[in-house]
């Protein structure tokens, strides 16, 4: 660890470099350890970098840079809390990556949660976190209606996901 990272501008440049080169989510603690600073310093740095326009996504597990690796489609769906795991599993098992969830709120307008779910292990972790945190999912604010941005490697994969969500009776018409 270099003392150079005690200087805010050098540290922030290094944070951008790390996030750009890393394809996974990194926690604030992990970045702090690399930089030799506290997690709170990293949280402040990330906030300032985002304010400067860097496409840094904050997920429940940490930070990543916004990148698009395929074709994206937005699906309007409706289901209850008990169907969340099934919905996410359908998408991932059919080759999709769940980028986010969006609901429409009568007071605040659009509310978005960054999910970044790519694997069945990600689904498992998300469900475990939902259980242990006792947090209510966004779909509770909209009677189960929500949007997902789904990314996949091809139009065929997007179509297959659509068909499977339709079979499960999750798609809105």
N, C-alpha and C positions, 0 to 999 in steps of 0.2 A: 504494500500500500504506500502510495507516494504522498508526501506532504502537499504536492501540487493540488490534490483534490480538496484541500482545505479552502482553496480559492474558489469562490462560487462560480465564476464563469467557466473555468477549466472543468470543474466538477459537472456542471450542467451539460457541457459539450460531451463529456465522457458518458453521462447518462443516456443522451441521445444515441451515441455510438453503440452502447451496450444494447439498448432496446431495438435498434435497427438491425443488429446482427443476430439477435436472439429470436428464435421462432416460438418460444414459450413465454408464459407469463412469469414475471419475476416479482417477488414480494418486495415491499419497501425495505424490509429487514435484510434481504439478500443484497439489494443494491447498496444499502448502508454499509454492510460488511465489506463489500468490494471497495467502497470509497473511504472507509475508515471514519465515518461520521455516524450520527444517530439517525434512526428511522424518521424522526421529526424533521430533520434537515432535508431528507429526501422527499418527504411529503410536501414541504414548502417548495423545494426545487421543481418537483413535478407540477405543482399548481402554477408556478411562474412560467414554466415551459409551455404548459397548455394555454395559458393566457397569451403567450407570444405566438400561438397558432400551430404548435407542434401537435400532430395527431396521436397523442398518447391516450390510450384507453385504460381507464381504471376499472378493473374487475374485482369481484369479491376476493380473489386470490392474489391480486397484485396488478402489475402494469405491463402493457405491451404496446407496440406501435401499430397504428392502423395500417393494414395492408390488405389488398384484395388479390386473392390468388386464383380466382375462378369467376364463375357466373353467379350473380346474385339475383334472388327473387324474394319478394315479400309475400308471405302467406297470412291471410286473415283466418284466425281459428277461434273456436269457442269450446271450452270444456271446464270441468271442475278441477279443484286441487288434486283430487285423487287420481286424475289422469295425466298429471304433469310428467311423471317418469315415463309413462307409456308413449306420450307424444315425443319427448326428447329422444327416446330410444328408437322410435320409428325413423326419425330424421337421421340420426347418426348411423344406424344400421344400413340405411339406404344410401350412404355416401355423402350426407350433408353435414355442414358445420353451422351451428346456431350462433349467429353473430350477436343478436340482441332480442329483447322483448320490449314492445311498446304498447301502452294503453292510453286511452283518451280519458282525461279527468275533467269533470265539469268546472272545477275551479282553476286548475293549473294548466289545462290543455294537455299536450302530449308529454307523457312521462316515459323515460326510456331506461332500461337496465341493460348493461353490457354483460353478455353471458360468455361468449367465446368457448362454447362447448363443441369439442371435435371428436371425442372418443367416448366409449361406454364408461371408461374410468372417470371421465369428466362428468358424465351424467350421475354416476354413483356419488362422486364428491359433492356435486350440487345438491343432490337429494339429502345427503347426510348433513350438509351445512344448513339446509332449510329446517331439518329436524332439530338440530342442536341449537340453532339460533332462535328458534321459535318465531322467526320473522314470517310475515304473511306475504305470499307472492303477489305481484302486481295485478294478476287477473282478478283478485278479490275486489279491486277498485272498479271493475268494469263488467261485473256479472259474468265473468269468464271469457269475455271477448278481448282478444289481443292480437298483435301482429308479431311475426318473427321475420327477421332478415335471415335468409338461408343462403349459404354459399356452397357451391358444388363445382366439380371439375368439368361438367358438361350439361347441356340442355336436357339430354336423356336422363341424367341423374335427377335434375330438378323435376322433370315430368314424373319419374318413378316415385319421388317423395310426395308429390302432389297426389298421385293415385293412392298411395298407402295412407295418407292422411284422410283422404276421401273415404276409403274403406273403413277407417276407424271412426268415421262420422265426426271428425274434428274441423273440417274446412267449413268456412262460412260461404254462403251463396248469395 
